[in-house]
Amino acid sequence: MQRQLAEVTERYQVEKSRRKSLHNTLVELRGNIRVHCRVRPVLPFDEVGDKRNEVSSLSYPVVTVLDEETVCFRPIRQNVRGELPPVKMFEYDRVYGPDDQQPTIFGDVKPLLTSLLDG
């Protein structure tokens, strides 16, 4: 019985090491540095306003998810010339919109976390 337990433990260690090696190779092939962006929904306290410029709420979204890799940023404050700065686009490895649920996001980052914990 002890011998069988030792054999199973040894096979488990070999398979664990193999899985770790294969997983790390996969992560390296995809790129070691990955940048994800999560855009949260607009909340009730997300209002713009000060004593000089009373704007009670946003008339358009400041951040818009264009696709799974691109975010559009529309500035809401004017520059020193009184103009709104230009719209900016940012690209990431993955973008999650306000409607994406936590299980979806976790499913995508789980392999990254596994690699991180494996060292």
N, C-alpha and C positions, 0 to 999 in steps of 0.2 A: 504494500500500500504506500509506504514512504517513497519507494522507488518510482512508482507511478506519479505521485505528487511532484517529485523532483523533475521528472521528465516533462510533465505538463507545465510546470513553472518555467523550465528552461525554454520550451517551445514558445510560451507566452512572451518571454523576454526577447527572443529572436524576432517574433512577429511584431512586437511593439517597436523594436529598433528599426525594422524594415519599414513599417508604416510611417514612422517619424522621418526616415530618410526620404521616402517617396513623397511625402507631404511637403517637406522642405524643398525638394527639387521642383515640385509643382508651383510652390509660392515663388521661387526664384525665377521660373520661366514666365510667370505672370508679372513679375516685378516686385521687388522687395518693399518699395514705398508706394503705398496706395492712399489716395486722398478721397474721402467721401464727404458729401455735404448734405445736411438735413435742414430743410426749410420748415420751420414750425408754422402752425396756423396763426392767423392774426388773433390776438387776444383783446379783451375789452379795454385794457389799459394802454394799448398801442395807439395812442392819439398824439397828434402833433399840435403844439400850441404853446405860445409864450405871450408875454405882455405886449410885444410889438406886433405879433402876427397871430391873430386868433384863428386857428384852423381847428375845428372840432374833431375831424376825423379824416382819414386818408380817402381821397377820391379815386385812387388807383393803387394796385399793389406795388410795394417797393421792390420786392423780390418775386420773380416769376420763374417757375421751373419750365424750361422750354422742351427739354427731353431728358433722358436718363443720364446725360452727361453735361448739360448746359444750363446755367442760371443767368437770368437777366436782372441787372440791378438798375433801378431808376431812382436817382437821388431826389430827395424831397426838400432839401435846403438850397437856397440860392447862393451863388458865389458872390464875391465882392462887387461884381458888375451888375448884380441883380438878375443874373441868368441862372437857369437850372443847368448843372453840369451834364455832359452827355451820358447817355445810357451806356452801361458797361456790361460786357459778357464775360463770364468765367466758365472754364471747363474743368471738370473733375473726372476721376475714374468712375464715380457713381454719384448721382444726385437723387435724393429722396424728397418727395413733395409733402405738403401738409396732410395729404390724405393717406400716405403710406403708414401702415401699422407697424408696431414694434416687432411682431414675429417675422415680418418680411425683412426688416432691416437686420435683425439678429441672424436670420438665415444667410444673408449675404456676408456678414462680417464674422460668422462663426469660424470659417477656415482660417482667417487671419488671427483670431484669438487663439485657436488651437496651436498655430505655429508659434505665436508669442509665448504661450505657456510651455510649449515643448522646449523652447530655447533655441 
